[in-house]
Amino acid sequence: MNYKKYTLFLILSIFVAFISGCNKHTNEIEPVSVTESHYYSLMHSVFNFEYHNKLWEYQNVVEHALKAKTALDLSYLHGLLEGYTYDNAQIILLINSTNKPNMPQTFDKIVVTELQESAVTVIVELNEYLKNLVKETEEIESLKSRHEELMTISELLDEISYIELDKATKDQIEIYKVNSQKIMDIIN
């Protein structure tokens, strides 16, 4: 009989301890706060990935365009161009437009102010340029007429792709602006 009393006492003690340990705050879920540094880190990573990925994709398209010799090569190039223009890096434009009022100037931390317009313009205009180039993937001769143009753009992109947009020096800013303008002159 004592055994039953001790068991009942133990069960009631555990139950009372459990009940008294619970309070009204344990059922509430606290919202997770995203600090400015977390937001900045995420946007910085996303922007840099998208930006450098678009430059690399362009270089890849140019490499295949310059090597195209057969109808199969043109078909492959056409697919690359379609993929490039389909995935058009809208995230780059959205980062600046989605700055939260309590986290201003996020884009200013990602890209120095002097390069913001040029960096976005390069990506947007390259996308438009390649959309037009898709039409020329039907004949090798029309693609070969663009050989020098494609090479020049590729070389200029290579020069600007190594500039860290958030830490650019005055010399790098000047190089970026000059080369991006040369690209725009060729494309337009």
Buried (B, 14 or more C-beta within 10 A) or exposed (E): EEEEEEEEEEEEEEEEEEEEEEEEEEEEEEEEEEEEEEBBEEBBEBBBEBBEEBBEBBBEBBBBBBEBEEEEBBEBBBEBBBEBBEBBBEBBEEBBEEBEEEBEEBBEBBBBEBBBEBBBBBBBBBBEBBBEBBEBBEEBEEBBEBEEBBEEBBEBBEBBBEBEBBEBEEEBBEBBBBBBBBBBEBBE
